Amino acid sequence: MVKLKSADVRKMSASERGKKLDELKLELVKSKGNAAKTGSSKSRDIRKMIARIYTINTQDEKKGKNNEEKKEIKENTKKINKASKEVIKKR
């Protein structure tokens, strides 16, 4: 098992992150079973990697929403500016 760094996770696409998340969840279940038998525990590292992926997914969602909102605001201001210029020209 290779530890995932935040930079590596950010480079992944959303679908790759989803696949990796599924793999890690499966690995977590397996490691919990092995930990009961052998006493070693990788589950903490796996939980950290899962949390890291969830955190980056949430950050990307927020960035996307902010960008969409900014685009809408820009478009609306352009429309308002056009409309106000037309009103001024008619006077």
C-alpha positions in Angstrom: 0.0 0.0 0.0 1.4 3.4 -1.0 0.4 6.4 0.9 -1.4 9.1 -1.1 -0.2 12.6 -0.8 -2.6 15.5 -1.3 -0.7 16.7 -4.4 -1.1 13.2 -6.0 -4.8 13.2 -5.2 -5.3 16.7 -6.7 -3.7 15.5 -9.9 -6.3 12.7 -10.2 -9.6 13.2 -12.1 -12.8 12.9 -10.2 -13.5 9.4 -11.7 -10.0 8.3 -10.7 -10.6 9.5 -7.2 -13.9 7.6 -7.0 -12.2 4.4 -8.1 -9.4 4.9 -5.6 -11.9 5.6 -2.9 -13.7 2.3 -3.6 -10.3 0.5 -3.5 -9.4 2.0 -0.2 -12.7 1.2 1.4 -12.3 -2.4 0.3 -8.8 -2.4 1.6 -10.0 -1.0 4.9 -12.4 -3.8 5.4 -9.7 -6.3 4.7 -7.2 -4.7 7.0 -9.7 -4.6 9.9 -10.1 -8.4 9.4 -6.3 -8.9 9.3 -5.7 -6.7 12.3 -7.9 -8.9 14.4 -5.8 -11.9 13.5 -2.3 -10.5 13.4 -2.5 -7.5 15.6 -1.0 -5.1 13.0 -3.1 -2.1 12.0 -2.9 -0.3 8.6 -6.5 0.9 9.0 -5.5 4.3 10.5 -3.4 5.1 7.4 -6.2 3.9 5.1 -8.8 6.0 6.9 -6.5 9.1 6.6 -6.2 8.5 2.8 -10.0 8.2 2.5 -10.5 11.4 4.5 -7.9 13.1 2.3 -9.8 12.2 -0.9 -13.2 13.3 0.6 -11.7 16.6 1.6 -10.2 17.3 -1.8 -13.5 16.3 -3.5 -15.3 18.8 -1.2 -12.8 21.5 -2.0 -13.2 21.0 -5.7 -17.0 21.1 -5.5 -16.8 24.4 -3.6 -14.4 25.8 -6.2 -16.6 24.8 -9.0 -19.7 26.4 -7.4 -17.8 29.6 -6.8 -16.6 29.7 -10.3 -20.1 29.2 -11.6 -21.5 31.9 -9.4 -18.8 34.3 -10.5 -19.6 33.5 -14.2 -23.3 34.2 -13.6 -22.5 37.5 -11.8 -20.3 38.6 -14.7 -22.9 37.7 -17.3 -25.7 39.5 -15.3 -23.5 42.6 -15.0 -22.8 42.5 -18.7 -26.6 42.3 -19.4 -27.3 45.2 -17.1 -24.6 47.3 -18.6 -25.9 46.7 -22.1 -29.4 47.5 -21.0 -28.4 50.7 -19.3 -26.4 51.8 -22.4 -29.4 51.2 -24.6 -31.6 53.3 -22.3 -29.1 56.1 -22.3 -28.8 56.0 -26.1 -32.6 56.3 -26.5 -32.7 59.5 -24.4 
